[in-house]
Amino acid sequence: MTLQIAESIMTEDGIKLTEEQKKRRRGRSIAIGLALAALVAVFYAVTIIKLGPGVLERPL
């Protein structure tokens, strides 16, 4: 994997990314979001499993 910084265009507002760089950034963002969602699901499942079925039978 190589960085293609030379293709980016420097302007007064900052660096303008090429379409390929934007596509790769979006792909990485989606992957990070999915990984975080999976981690939340694992924590939720482990919590429910550790609490056991008694959590549904407790009085309110």
N, C-alpha and C positions, 0 to 999 in steps of 0.2 A: 504494500500500500504506500503510495507516494503522495505527498502534499503538493497540490497544484496552486500554490499561492501566486505564482507568476501570472496565471490566467485571470486573477482577480484584478479589478480596476479600482485604484485609489482615487477617491474624490474628496471634496471638502466635508461631506457628510460622513465619511468613513470608507470602508471597503465595500464595493458592490460585488456580490457573489454571482458566479456564473449559474446557469440553470442546473448544471450537473451538481454543483456544490449545494444548491438549495434542495435538490432532490435527495442528496445524501444526508443532509442535515435533517430533513423531514423524516427520513427513514430511521435515523438514530433516535429522534424524538419519540417516534411511535414505539420503537423497541424499548426505550426507557419507560414510557408510560405503561406498556404491557407488563414489563417486569415489576413495576411498582404495584400494579393491580394484582398480579399473581402473588406478590409478597403479602399484600393485605388479605387476600383470600386464604393464604396459608395460615396467617396469624389468627384469622377469624375461626377457621376450622379447628386449629389446635386449641383455641380457647373453649370452643363449644365441646370438643372431645374431653378436655380436662375437667370441665364443669360437670359433664355427664348428664344423664337424662333427668336427674333431680332438679335441674334448673327450671324445667317446664312445670314442675309440680309444686313449686313454692307458693305460698299465699301472697297476694298483693297487698 
